[in-house]
Each structure stands twice: as structure tokens, then as C-alpha cells.
């Protein structure tokens, strides 16, 4: 999913949220999708992809 060089941290990496945002819905829906598949919510929670 990530096409960046160097590759962004994996979704299970401790620094997973350092990955780039690929879909920003922070303003309208309160979440962002990162290029490693991680979904980060406005309240600080996150959802790791299966
Ligand atoms: Zn990336």
C-alpha cells in the first residue's frame, strides 16, 4: 500500500503514525487513513488493518 521511499513504518510498528496520510477525513469525519493502512481517529485512537 505504501509507495514511499524509504518505506513508511508498518501499521504494527510503534511509529506507525509517522506514515503519510493518504486520505484525510479529519475535518469532516474525524479520521485519517495512512499509507500503511492504519486509520487514526481524531481522539487519538487508531485502528490497525487486519
Ligand atoms: Zn508511505
mmCIF file of the protein (N, C-alpha, C, O) and its ligand, coordinates in Angstrom:
data_MODEL
# 
_entry.id   MODEL 
# 
loop_
_entity.id 
_entity.type 
_entity.pdbx_number_of_molecules 
1 polymer     1 
2 non-polymer 1 
# 
_entity_poly.entity_id                      1 
_entity_poly.type                           'polypeptide(L)' 
_entity_poly.nstd_linkage                   no 
_entity_poly.nstd_monomer                   no 
_entity_poly.pdbx_seq_one_letter_code       
;(UNK)(UNK)(UNK)(UNK)(UNK)(UNK)(UNK)(UNK)(UNK)(UNK)(UNK)(UNK)(UNK)(UNK)(UNK)(UNK)
(UNK)(UNK)(UNK)(UNK)(UNK)(UNK)(UNK)(UNK)(UNK)(UNK)(UNK)(UNK)(UNK)(UNK)(UNK)(UNK)
(UNK)(UNK)(UNK)(UNK)(UNK)(UNK)(UNK)(UNK)(UNK)(UNK)(UNK)(UNK)(UNK)(UNK)(UNK)(UNK)
(UNK)(UNK)
;
_entity_poly.pdbx_seq_one_letter_code_can   XXXXXXXXXXXXXXXXXXXXXXXXXXXXXXXXXXXXXXXXXXXXXXXXXX 
_entity_poly.pdbx_strand_id                 A 
# 
loop_
_entity_poly_seq.entity_id 
_entity_poly_seq.num 
_entity_poly_seq.mon_id 
_entity_poly_seq.hetero 
1 1  UNK n 
1 2  UNK n 
1 3  UNK n 
1 4  UNK n 
1 5  UNK n 
1 6  UNK n 
1 7  UNK n 
1 8  UNK n 
1 9  UNK n 
1 10 UNK n 
1 11 UNK n 
1 12 UNK n 
1 13 UNK n 
1 14 UNK n 
1 15 UNK n 
1 16 UNK n 
1 17 UNK n 
1 18 UNK n 
1 19 UNK n 
1 20 UNK n 
1 21 UNK n 
1 22 UNK n 
1 23 UNK n 
1 24 UNK n 
1 25 UNK n 
1 26 UNK n 
1 27 UNK n 
1 28 UNK n 
1 29 UNK n 
1 30 UNK n 
1 31 UNK n 
1 32 UNK n 
1 33 UNK n 
1 34 UNK n 
1 35 UNK n 
1 36 UNK n 
1 37 UNK n 
1 38 UNK n 
1 39 UNK n 
1 40 UNK n 
1 41 UNK n 
1 42 UNK n 
1 43 UNK n 
1 44 UNK n 
1 45 UNK n 
1 46 UNK n 
1 47 UNK n 
1 48 UNK n 
1 49 UNK n 
1 50 UNK n 
# 
loop_
_struct_asym.id 
_struct_asym.entity_id 
A 1 
B 2 
# 
loop_
_chem_comp.id 
_chem_comp.type 
_chem_comp.mon_nstd_flag 
UNK 'L-peptide linking' . 
ZN  non-polymer         . 
# 
_pdbx_entity_nonpoly.entity_id   2 
_pdbx_entity_nonpoly.name        ? 
_pdbx_entity_nonpoly.comp_id     ZN 
# 
_pdbx_nonpoly_scheme.asym_id         B 
_pdbx_nonpoly_scheme.entity_id       2 
_pdbx_nonpoly_scheme.mon_id          ZN 
_pdbx_nonpoly_scheme.ndb_seq_num     1 
_pdbx_nonpoly_scheme.pdb_seq_num     101 
_pdbx_nonpoly_scheme.auth_seq_num    101 
_pdbx_nonpoly_scheme.pdb_mon_id      ZN 
_pdbx_nonpoly_scheme.auth_mon_id     ZN 
_pdbx_nonpoly_scheme.pdb_strand_id   A 
_pdbx_nonpoly_scheme.pdb_ins_code    . 
# 
loop_
_atom_site.group_PDB 
_atom_site.id 
_atom_site.type_symbol 
_atom_site.label_atom_id 
_atom_site.label_alt_id 
_atom_site.label_comp_id 
_atom_site.label_asym_id 
_atom_site.label_entity_id 
_atom_site.label_seq_id 
_atom_site.pdbx_PDB_ins_code 
_atom_site.Cartn_x 
_atom_site.Cartn_y 
_atom_site.Cartn_z 
_atom_site.occupancy 
_atom_site.B_iso_or_equiv 
_atom_site.pdbx_formal_charge 
_atom_site.auth_seq_id 
_atom_site.auth_comp_id 
_atom_site.auth_asym_id 
_atom_site.auth_atom_id 
_atom_site.pdbx_PDB_model_num 
ATOM   1   N  N  . UNK A 1 1  ? 0.836   -1.202 0.000  1.00 0.00 ? 1   UNK A N  1 
ATOM   2   C  CA . UNK A 1 1  ? 0.000   0.000  0.000  1.00 0.00 ? 1   UNK A CA 1 
ATOM   3   C  C  . UNK A 1 1  ? 0.875   1.258  0.000  1.00 0.00 ? 1   UNK A C  1 
ATOM   4   O  O  . UNK A 1 1  ? 0.559   2.250  -0.657 1.00 0.00 ? 1   UNK A O  1 
ATOM   5   N  N  . UNK A 1 2  ? 1.984   1.195  0.753  1.00 0.00 ? 2   UNK A N  1 
ATOM   6   C  CA . UNK A 1 2  ? 2.886   2.340  0.819  1.00 0.00 ? 2   UNK A CA 1 
ATOM   7   C  C  . UNK A 1 2  ? 3.839   2.339  -0.364 1.00 0.00 ? 2   UNK A C  1 
ATOM   8   O  O  . UNK A 1 2  ? 4.473   1.326  -0.660 1.00 0.00 ? 2   UNK A O  1 
ATOM   9   N  N  . UNK A 1 3  ? 3.940   3.496  -1.050 1.00 0.00 ? 3   UNK A N  1 
ATOM   10  C  CA . UNK A 1 3  ? 4.832   3.602  -2.192 1.00 0.00 ? 3   UNK A CA 1 
ATOM   11  C  C  . UNK A 1 3  ? 5.951   4.594  -1.924 1.00 0.00 ? 3   UNK A C  1 
ATOM   12  O  O  . UNK A 1 3  ? 6.651   5.016  -2.845 1.00 0.00 ? 3   UNK A O  1 
ATOM   13  N  N  . UNK A 1 4  ? 6.115   4.959  -0.678 1.00 0.00 ? 4   UNK A N  1 
ATOM   14  C  CA . UNK A 1 4  ? 7.129   5.942  -0.348 1.00 0.00 ? 4   UNK A CA 1 
ATOM   15  C  C  . UNK A 1 4  ? 8.509   5.292  -0.229 1.00 0.00 ? 4   UNK A C  1 
ATOM   16  O  O  . UNK A 1 4  ? 8.642   4.104  0.064  1.00 0.00 ? 4   UNK A O  1 
ATOM   17  N  N  . UNK A 1 5  ? 9.521   6.116  -0.468 1.00 0.00 ? 5   UNK A N  1 
ATOM   18  C  CA . UNK A 1 5  ? 10.907  5.677  -0.330 1.00 0.00 ? 5   UNK A CA 1 
ATOM   19  C  C  . UNK A 1 5  ? 11.619  6.651  0.592  1.00 0.00 ? 5   UNK A C  1 
ATOM   20  O  O  . UNK A 1 5  ? 11.673  7.839  0.274  1.00 0.00 ? 5   UNK A O  1 
ATOM   21  N  N  . UNK A 1 6  ? 12.169  6.208  1.722  1.00 0.00 ? 6   UNK A N  1 
ATOM   22  C  CA . UNK A 1 6  ? 12.078  4.825  2.232  1.00 0.00 ? 6   UNK A CA 1 
ATOM   23  C  C  . UNK A 1 6  ? 10.670  4.494  2.701  1.00 0.00 ? 6   UNK A C  1 
ATOM   24  O  O  . UNK A 1 6  ? 9.854   5.383  2.939  1.00 0.00 ? 6   UNK A O  1 
ATOM   25  N  N  . UNK A 1 7  ? 10.404  3.217  2.829  1.00 0.00 ? 7   UNK A N  1 
ATOM   26  C  CA . UNK A 1 7  ? 9.079   2.744  3.204  1.00 0.00 ? 7   UNK A CA 1 
ATOM   27  C  C  . UNK A 1 7  ? 8.675   3.267  4.580  1.00 0.00 ? 7   UNK A C  1 
ATOM   28  O  O  . UNK A 1 7  ? 9.495   3.323  5.497  1.00 0.00 ? 7   UNK A O  1 
ATOM   29  N  N  . UNK A 1 8  ? 7.425   3.642  4.713  1.00 0.00 ? 8   UNK A N  1 
ATOM   30  C  CA . UNK A 1 8  ? 6.920   4.120  5.997  1.00 0.00 ? 8   UNK A CA 1 
ATOM   31  C  C  . UNK A 1 8  ? 6.804   2.950  6.991  1.00 0.00 ? 8   UNK A C  1 
ATOM   32  O  O  . UNK A 1 8  ? 6.788   1.785  6.592  1.00 0.00 ? 8   UNK A O  1 
ATOM   33  N  N  . UNK A 1 9  ? 6.724   3.275  8.275  1.00 0.00 ? 9   UNK A N  1 
ATOM   34  C  CA . UNK A 1 9  ? 6.596   2.207  9.280  1.00 0.00 ? 9   UNK A CA 1 
ATOM   35  C  C  . UNK A 1 9  ? 5.354   1.354  9.049  1.00 0.00 ? 9   UNK A C  1 
ATOM   36  O  O  . UNK A 1 9  ? 4.308   1.859  8.643  1.00 0.00 ? 9   UNK A O  1 
ATOM   37  N  N  . UNK A 1 10 ? 5.480   0.074  9.309  1.00 0.00 ? 10  UNK A N  1 
ATOM   38  C  CA . UNK A 1 10 ? 4.351   -0.842 9.214  1.00 0.00 ? 10  UNK A CA 1 
ATOM   39  C  C  . UNK A 1 10 ? 3.253   -0.433 10.193 1.00 0.00 ? 10  UNK A C  1 
ATOM   40  O  O  . UNK A 1 10 ? 3.519   0.254  11.179 1.00 0.00 ? 10  UNK A O  1 
ATOM   41  N  N  . UNK A 1 11 ? 2.029   -0.853 9.919  1.00 0.00 ? 11  UNK A N  1 
ATOM   42  C  CA . UNK A 1 11 ? 0.886   -0.490 10.771 1.00 0.00 ? 11  UNK A CA 1 
ATOM   43  C  C  . UNK A 1 11 ? 1.042   -1.010 12.194 1.00 0.00 ? 11  UNK A C  1 
ATOM   44  O  O  . UNK A 1 11 ? 0.426   -0.478 13.118 1.00 0.00 ? 11  UNK A O  1 
ATOM   45  N  N  . UNK A 1 12 ? 1.861   -2.045 12.380 1.00 0.00 ? 12  UNK A N  1 
ATOM   46  C  CA . UNK A 1 12 ? 2.075   -2.605 13.711 1.00 0.00 ? 12  UNK A CA 1 
ATOM   47  C  C  . UNK A 1 12 ? 3.360   -2.091 14.360 1.00 0.00 ? 12  UNK A C  1 
ATOM   48  O  O  . UNK A 1 12 ? 3.719   -2.495 15.466 1.00 0.00 ? 12  UNK A O  1 
ATOM   49  N  N  . UNK A 1 13 ? 4.032   -1.205 13.660 1.00 0.00 ? 13  UNK A N  1 
ATOM   50  C  CA . UNK A 1 13 ? 5.261   -0.613 14.186 1.00 0.00 ? 13  UNK A CA 1 
ATOM   51  C  C  . UNK A 1 13 ? 4.914   0.423  15.260 1.00 0.00 ? 13  UNK A C  1 
ATOM   52  O  O  . UNK A 1 13 ? 3.887   1.091  15.149 1.00 0.00 ? 13  UNK A O  1 
ATOM   53  N  N  . UNK A 1 14 ? 5.740   0.571  16.289 1.00 0.00 ? 14  UNK A N  1 
ATOM   54  C  CA . UNK A 1 14 ? 5.483   1.591  17.321 1.00 0.00 ? 14  UNK A CA 1 
ATOM   55  C  C  . UNK A 1 14 ? 5.389   3.004  16.758 1.00 0.00 ? 14  UNK A C  1 
ATOM   56  O  O  . UNK A 1 14 ? 4.756   3.876  17.352 1.00 0.00 ? 14  UNK A O  1 
ATOM   57  N  N  . UNK A 1 15 ? 6.021   3.222  15.613 1.00 0.00 ? 15  UNK A N  1 
ATOM   58  C  CA . UNK A 1 15 ? 5.999   4.549  14.992 1.00 0.00 ? 15  UNK A CA 1 
ATOM   59  C  C  . UNK A 1 15 ? 5.057   4.574  13.783 1.00 0.00 ? 15  UNK A C  1 
ATOM   60  O  O  . UNK A 1 15 ? 5.255   5.349  12.847 1.00 0.00 ? 15  UNK A O  1 
ATOM   61  N  N  . UNK A 1 16 ? 4.047   3.730  13.814 1.00 0.00 ? 16  UNK A N  1 
ATOM   62  C  CA . UNK A 1 16 ? 3.139   3.586  12.678 1.00 0.00 ? 16  UNK A CA 1 
ATOM   63  C  C  . UNK A 1 16 ? 2.481   4.898  12.269 1.00 0.00 ? 16  UNK A C  1 
ATOM   64  O  O  . UNK A 1 16 ? 2.225   5.127  11.087 1.00 0.00 ? 16  UNK A O  1 
ATOM   65  N  N  . UNK A 1 17 ? 2.210   5.755  13.241 1.00 0.00 ? 17  UNK A N  1 
ATOM   66  C  CA . UNK A 1 17 ? 1.512   7.005  12.921 1.00 0.00 ? 17  UNK A CA 1 
ATOM   67  C  C  . UNK A 1 17 ? 2.421   8.006  12.215 1.00 0.00 ? 17  UNK A C  1 
ATOM   68  O  O  . UNK A 1 17 ? 1.963   9.073  11.807 1.00 0.00 ? 17  UNK A O  1 
ATOM   69  N  N  . UNK A 1 18 ? 3.704   7.677  12.066 1.00 0.00 ? 18  UNK A N  1 
ATOM   70  C  CA . UNK A 1 18 ? 4.617   8.541  11.324 1.00 0.00 ? 18  UNK A CA 1 
ATOM   71  C  C  . UNK A 1 18 ? 4.433   8.381  9.816  1.00 0.00 ? 18  UNK A C  1 
ATOM   72  O  O  . UNK A 1 18 ? 5.015   9.138  9.039  1.00 0.00 ? 18  UNK A O  1 
ATOM   73  N  N  . UNK A 1 19 ? 3.640   7.414  9.402  1.00 0.00 ? 19  UNK A N  1 
ATOM   74  C  CA . UNK A 1 19 ? 3.392   7.199  7.977  1.00 0.00 ? 19  UNK A CA 1 
ATOM   75  C  C  . UNK A 1 19 ? 2.611   8.375  7.387  1.00 0.00 ? 19  UNK A C  1 
ATOM   76  O  O  . UNK A 1 19 ? 1.995   9.153  8.115  1.00 0.00 ? 19  UNK A O  1 
ATOM   77  N  N  . UNK A 1 20 ? 2.647   8.489  6.068  1.00 0.00 ? 20  UNK A N  1 
ATOM   78  C  CA . UNK A 1 20 ? 1.977   9.595  5.397  1.00 0.00 ? 20  UNK A CA 1 
ATOM   79  C  C  . UNK A 1 20 ? 0.461   9.402  5.353  1.00 0.00 ? 20  UNK A C  1 
ATOM   80  O  O  . UNK A 1 20 ? -0.029  8.277  5.253  1.00 0.00 ? 20  UNK A O  1 
ATOM   81  N  N  . UNK A 1 21 ? -0.263  10.497 5.427  1.00 0.00 ? 21  UNK A N  1 
ATOM   82  C  CA . UNK A 1 21 ? -1.716  10.461 5.282  1.00 0.00 ? 21  UNK A CA 1 
ATOM   83  C  C  . UNK A 1 21 ? -2.062  10.336 3.798  1.00 0.00 ? 21  UNK A C  1 
ATOM   84  O  O  . UNK A 1 21 ? -1.573  11.107 2.972  1.00 0.00 ? 21  UNK A O  1 
ATOM   85  N  N  . UNK A 1 22 ? -2.896  9.374  3.472  1.00 0.00 ? 22  UNK A N  1 
ATOM   86  C  CA . UNK A 1 22 ? -3.310  9.219  2.082  1.00 0.00 ? 22  UNK A CA 1 
ATOM   87  C  C  . UNK A 1 22 ? -4.767  9.633  1.885  1.00 0.00 ? 22  UNK A C  1 
ATOM   88  O  O  . UNK A 1 22 ? -5.176  9.950  0.768  1.00 0.00 ? 22  UNK A O  1 
ATOM   89  N  N  . UNK A 1 23 ? -5.548  9.631  2.959  1.00 0.00 ? 23  UNK A N  1 
ATOM   90  C  CA . UNK A 1 23 ? -6.947  10.032 2.858  1.00 0.00 ? 23  UNK A CA 1 
ATOM   91  C  C  . UNK A 1 23 ? -7.320  10.768 4.143  1.00 0.00 ? 23  UNK A C  1 
ATOM   92  O  O  . UNK A 1 23 ? -7.466  10.165 5.206  1.00 0.00 ? 23  UNK A O  1 
ATOM   93  N  N  . UNK A 1 24 ? -7.469  12.080 4.018  1.00 0.00 ? 24  UNK A N  1 
ATOM   94  C  CA . UNK A 1 24 ? -7.684  12.903 5.196  1.00 0.00 ? 24  UNK A CA 1 
ATOM   95  C  C  . UNK A 1 24 ? -9.152  13.269 5.374  1.00 0.00 ? 24  UNK A C  1 
ATOM   96  O  O  . UNK A 1 24 ? -9.688  14.093 4.633  1.00 0.00 ? 24  UNK A O  1 
ATOM   97  N  N  . UNK A 1 25 ? -9.793  12.660 6.350  1.00 0.00 ? 25  UNK A N  1 
ATOM   98  C  CA . UNK A 1 25 ? -11.189 12.979 6.678  1.00 0.00 ? 25  UNK A CA 1 
ATOM   99  C  C  . UNK A 1 25 ? -11.267 13.527 8.098  1.00 0.00 ? 25  UNK A C  1 
ATOM   100 O  O  . UNK A 1 25 ? -12.297 13.426 8.765  1.00 0.00 ? 25  UNK A O  1 
ATOM   101 N  N  . UNK A 1 26 ? -10.153 14.110 8.546  1.00 0.00 ? 26  UNK A N  1 
ATOM   102 C  CA . UNK A 1 26 ? -10.083 14.591 9.921  1.00 0.00 ? 26  UNK A CA 1 
ATOM   103 C  C  . UNK A 1 26 ? -11.127 15.670 10.203 1.00 0.00 ? 26  UNK A C  1 
ATOM   104 O  O  . UNK A 1 26 ? -11.736 15.689 11.273 1.00 0.00 ? 26  UNK A O  1 
ATOM   105 N  N  . UNK A 1 27 ? -11.328 16.559 9.247  1.00 0.00 ? 27  UNK A N  1 
ATOM   106 C  CA . UNK A 1 27 ? -12.245 17.677 9.455  1.00 0.00 ? 27  UNK A CA 1 
ATOM   107 C  C  . UNK A 1 27 ? -13.710 17.237 9.411  1.00 0.00 ? 27  UNK A C  1 
ATOM   108 O  O  . UNK A 1 27 ? -14.502 17.604 10.279 1.00 0.00 ? 27  UNK A O  1 
ATOM   109 N  N  . UNK A 1 28 ? -14.061 16.447 8.391  1.00 0.00 ? 28  UNK A N  1 
ATOM   110 C  CA . UNK A 1 28 ? -15.470 16.102 8.220  1.00 0.00 ? 28  UNK A CA 1 
ATOM   111 C  C  . UNK A 1 28 ? -15.902 14.851 8.989  1.00 0.00 ? 28  UNK A C  1 
ATOM   112 O  O  . UNK A 1 28 ? -17.039 14.774 9.454  1.00 0.00 ? 28  UNK A O  1 
ATOM   113 N  N  . UNK A 1 29 ? -15.004 13.873 9.127  1.00 0.00 ? 29  UNK A N  1 
ATOM   114 C  CA . UNK A 1 29 ? -15.405 12.618 9.770  1.00 0.00 ? 29  UNK A CA 1 
ATOM   115 C  C  . UNK A 1 29 ? -14.534 12.237 10.957 1.00 0.00 ? 29  UNK A C  1 
ATOM   116 O  O  . UNK A 1 29 ? -14.865 11.302 11.686 1.00 0.00 ? 29  UNK A O  1 
ATOM   117 N  N  . UNK A 1 30 ? -13.435 12.936 11.164 1.00 0.00 ? 30  UNK A N  1 
ATOM   118 C  CA . UNK A 1 30 ? -12.618 12.704 12.350 1.00 0.00 ? 30  UNK A CA 1 
ATOM   119 C  C  . UNK A 1 30 ? -11.631 11.555 12.251 1.00 0.00 ? 30  UNK A C  1 
ATOM   120 O  O  . UNK A 1 30 ? -11.234 10.984 13.267 1.00 0.00 ? 30  UNK A O  1 
ATOM   121 N  N  . UNK A 1 31 ? -11.231 11.212 11.025 1.00 0.00 ? 31  UNK A N  1 
ATOM   122 C  CA . UNK A 1 31 ? -10.227 10.148 10.886 1.00 0.00 ? 31  UNK A CA 1 
ATOM   123 C  C  . UNK A 1 31 ? -9.360  10.376 9.660  1.00 0.00 ? 31  UNK A C  1 
ATOM   124 O  O  . UNK A 1 31 ? -9.722  11.094 8.728  1.00 0.00 ? 31  UNK A O  1 
ATOM   125 N  N  . UNK A 1 32 ? -8.193  9.731  9.702  1.00 0.00 ? 32  UNK A N  1 
ATOM   126 C  CA . UNK A 1 32 ? -7.269  9.797  8.578  1.00 0.00 ? 32  UNK A CA 1 
ATOM   127 C  C  . UNK A 1 32 ? -6.796  8.387  8.255  1.00 0.00 ? 32  UNK A C  1 
ATOM   128 O  O  . UNK A 1 32 ? -6.552  7.582  9.154  1.00 0.00 ? 32  UNK A O  1 
ATOM   129 N  N  . UNK A 1 33 ? -6.669  8.098  6.973  1.00 0.00 ? 33  UNK A N  1 
ATOM   130 C  CA . UNK A 1 33 ? -6.092  6.833  6.550  1.00 0.00 ? 33  UNK A CA 1 
ATOM   131 C  C  . UNK A 1 33 ? -4.630  7.065  6.188  1.00 0.00 ? 33  UNK A C  1 
ATOM   132 O  O  . UNK A 1 33 ? -4.311  7.936  5.379  1.00 0.00 ? 33  UNK A O  1 
ATOM   133 N  N  . UNK A 1 34 ? -3.753  6.283  6.789  1.00 0.00 ? 34  UNK A N  1 
ATOM   134 C  CA . UNK A 1 34 ? -2.331  6.380  6.491  1.00 0.00 ? 34  UNK A CA 1 
ATOM   135 C  C  . UNK A 1 34 ? -1.949  5.359  5.425  1.00 0.00 ? 34  UNK A C  1 
ATOM   136 O  O  . UNK A 1 34 ? -2.666  4.386  5.191  1.00 0.00 ? 34  UNK A O  1 
ATOM   137 N  N  . UNK A 1 35 ? -0.803  5.601  4.783  1.00 0.00 ? 35  UNK A N  1 
ATOM   138 C  CA . UNK A 1 35 ? -0.402  4.744  3.662  1.00 0.00 ? 35  UNK A CA 1 
ATOM   139 C  C  . UNK A 1 35 ? -0.075  3.321  4.097  1.00 0.00 ? 35  UNK A C  1 
ATOM   140 O  O  . UNK A 1 35 ? -0.008  2.426  3.255  1.00 0.00 ? 35  UNK A O  1 
ATOM   141 N  N  . UNK A 1 36 ? 0.129   3.093  5.379  1.00 0.00 ? 36  UNK A N  1 
ATOM   142 C  CA . UNK A 1 36 ? 0.391   1.729  5.846  1.00 0.00 ? 36  UNK A CA 1 
ATOM   143 C  C  . UNK A 1 36 ? -0.907  1.006  6.220  1.00 0.00 ? 36  UNK A C  1 
ATOM   144 O  O  . UNK A 1 36 ? -0.877  -0.121 6.714  1.00 0.00 ? 36  UNK A O  1 
ATOM   145 N  N  . UNK A 1 37 ? -2.042  1.661  5.980  1.00 0.00 ? 37  UNK A N  1 
ATOM   146 C  CA . UNK A 1 37 ? -3.332  1.034  6.222  1.00 0.00 ? 37  UNK A CA 1 
ATOM   147 C  C  . UNK A 1 37 ? -3.941  1.385  7.567  1.00 0.00 ? 37  UNK A C  1 
ATOM   148 O  O  . UNK A 1 37 ? -5.090  1.044  7.844  1.00 0.00 ? 37  UNK A O  1 
ATOM   149 N  N  . UNK A 1 38 ? -3.167  2.069  8.402  1.00 0.00 ? 38  UNK A N  1 
ATOM   150 C  CA . UNK A 1 38 ? -3.639  2.446  9.730  1.00 0.00 ? 38  UNK A CA 1 
ATOM   151 C  C  . UNK A 1 38 ? -4.679  3.563  9.624  1.00 0.00 ? 38  UNK A C  1 
ATOM   152 O  O  . UNK A 1 38 ? -4.515  4.504  8.847  1.00 0.00 ? 38  UNK A O  1 
ATOM   153 N  N  . UNK A 1 39 ? -5.729  3.451  10.399 1.00 0.00 ? 39  UNK A N  1 
ATOM   154 C  CA . UNK A 1 39 ? -6.728  4.516  10.479 1.00 0.00 ? 39  UNK A CA 1 
ATOM   155 C  C  . UNK A 1 39 ? -6.573  5.201  11.833 1.00 0.00 ? 39  UNK A C  1 
ATOM   156 O  O  . UNK A 1 39 ? -6.682  4.564  12.881 1.00 0.00 ? 39  UNK A O  1 
ATOM   157 N  N  . UNK A 1 40 ? -6.319  6.499  11.795 1.00 0.00 ? 40  UNK A N  1 
ATOM   158 C  CA . UNK A 1 40 ? -6.096  7.258  13.021 1.00 0.00 ? 40  UNK A CA 1 
ATOM   159 C  C  . UNK A 1 40 ? -7.293  8.166  13.263 1.00 0.00 ? 40  UNK A C  1 
ATOM   160 O  O  . UNK A 1 40 ? -7.678  8.944  12.390 1.00 0.00 ? 40  UNK A O  1 
ATOM   161 N  N  . UNK A 1 41 ? -7.873  8.066  14.438 1.00 0.00 ? 41  UNK A N  1 
ATOM   162 C  CA . UNK A 1 41 ? -9.046  8.860  14.767 1.00 0.00 ? 41  UNK A CA 1 
ATOM   163 C  C  . UNK A 1 41 ? -8.657  10.161 15.457 1.00 0.00 ? 41  UNK A C  1 
ATOM   164 O  O  . UNK A 1 41 ? -7.594  10.280 16.067 1.00 0.00 ? 41  UNK A O  1 
ATOM   165 N  N  . UNK A 1 42 ? -9.556  11.126 15.338 1.00 0.00 ? 42  UNK A N  1 
ATOM   166 C  CA . UNK A 1 42 ? -9.313  12.463 15.859 1.00 0.00 ? 42  UNK A CA 1 
ATOM   167 C  C  . UNK A 1 42 ? -9.035  12.458 17.362 1.00 0.00 ? 42  UNK A C  1 
ATOM   168 O  O  . UNK A 1 42 ? -8.287  13.301 17.859 1.00 0.00 ? 42  UNK A O  1 
ATOM   169 N  N  . UNK A 1 43 ? -9.632  11.513 18.083 1.00 0.00 ? 43  UNK A N  1 
ATOM   170 C  CA . UNK A 1 43 ? -9.465  11.473 19.542 1.00 0.00 ? 43  UNK A CA 1 
ATOM   171 C  C  . UNK A 1 43 ? -8.162  10.778 19.960 1.00 0.00 ? 43  UNK A C  1 
ATOM   172 O  O  . UNK A 1 43 ? -7.903  10.614 21.152 1.00 0.00 ? 43  UNK A O  1 
ATOM   173 N  N  . UNK A 1 44 ? -7.342  10.369 18.981 1.00 0.00 ? 44  UNK A N  1 
ATOM   174 C  CA . UNK A 1 44 ? -6.060  9.758  19.280 1.00 0.00 ? 44  UNK A CA 1 
ATOM   175 C  C  . UNK A 1 44 ? -6.049  8.252  19.153 1.00 0.00 ? 44  UNK A C  1 
ATOM   176 O  O  . UNK A 1 44 ? -4.987  7.631  19.188 1.00 0.00 ? 44  UNK A O  1 
ATOM   177 N  N  . UNK A 1 45 ? -7.219  7.659  19.007 1.00 0.00 ? 45  UNK A N  1 
ATOM   178 C  CA . UNK A 1 45 ? -7.288  6.217  18.817 1.00 0.00 ? 45  UNK A CA 1 
ATOM   179 C  C  . UNK A 1 45 ? -6.878  5.837  17.408 1.00 0.00 ? 45  UNK A C  1 
ATOM   180 O  O  . UNK A 1 45 ? -6.840  6.680  16.511 1.00 0.00 ? 45  UNK A O  1 
ATOM   181 N  N  . UNK A 1 46 ? -6.571  4.565  17.220 1.00 0.00 ? 46  UNK A N  1 
ATOM   182 C  CA . UNK A 1 46 ? -6.237  4.121  15.884 1.00 0.00 ? 46  UNK A CA 1 
ATOM   183 C  C  . UNK A 1 46 ? -6.708  2.693  15.673 1.00 0.00 ? 46  UNK A C  1 
ATOM   184 O  O  . UNK A 1 46 ? -6.922  1.937  16.621 1.00 0.00 ? 46  UNK A O  1 
ATOM   185 N  N  . UNK A 1 47 ? -6.863  2.346  14.399 1.00 0.00 ? 47  UNK A N  1 
ATOM   186 C  CA . UNK A 1 47 ? -7.363  1.038  14.033 1.00 0.00 ? 47  UNK A CA 1 
ATOM   187 C  C  . UNK A 1 47 ? -6.350  0.377  13.108 1.00 0.00 ? 47  UNK A C  1 
ATOM   188 O  O  . UNK A 1 47 ? -6.066  0.888  12.025 1.00 0.00 ? 47  UNK A O  1 
ATOM   189 N  N  . UNK A 1 48 ? -5.806  -0.761 13.536 1.00 0.00 ? 48  UNK A N  1 
ATOM   190 C  CA . UNK A 1 48 ? -4.819  -1.482 12.737 1.00 0.00 ? 48  UNK A CA 1 
ATOM   191 C  C  . UNK A 1 48 ? -5.545  -2.375 11.746 1.00 0.00 ? 48  UNK A C  1 
ATOM   192 O  O  . UNK A 1 48 ? -6.479  -3.078 12.132 1.00 0.00 ? 48  UNK A O  1 
ATOM   193 N  N  . UNK A 1 49 ? -5.146  -2.368 10.491 1.00 0.00 ? 49  UNK A N  1 
ATOM   194 C  CA . UNK A 1 49 ? -5.801  -3.207 9.495  1.00 0.00 ? 49  UNK A CA 1 
ATOM   195 C  C  . UNK A 1 49 ? -5.609  -4.691 9.809  1.00 0.00 ? 49  UNK A C  1 
ATOM   196 O  O  . UNK A 1 49 ? -4.613  -5.056 10.434 1.00 0.00 ? 49  UNK A O  1 
ATOM   197 N  N  . UNK A 1 50 ? -6.522  -5.541 9.397  1.00 0.00 ? 50  UNK A N  1 
ATOM   198 C  CA . UNK A 1 50 ? -6.421  -6.983 9.665  1.00 0.00 ? 50  UNK A CA 1 
ATOM   199 C  C  . UNK A 1 50 ? -5.218  -7.608 8.982  1.00 0.00 ? 50  UNK A C  1 
ATOM   200 O  O  . UNK A 1 50 ? -4.992  -8.812 9.109  1.00 0.00 ? 50  UNK A O  1 
HETATM 201 ZN ZN . ZN  B 2 .  ? 4.214   5.590  2.934  1.00 0.00 ? 101 ZN  A ZN 1 
# 
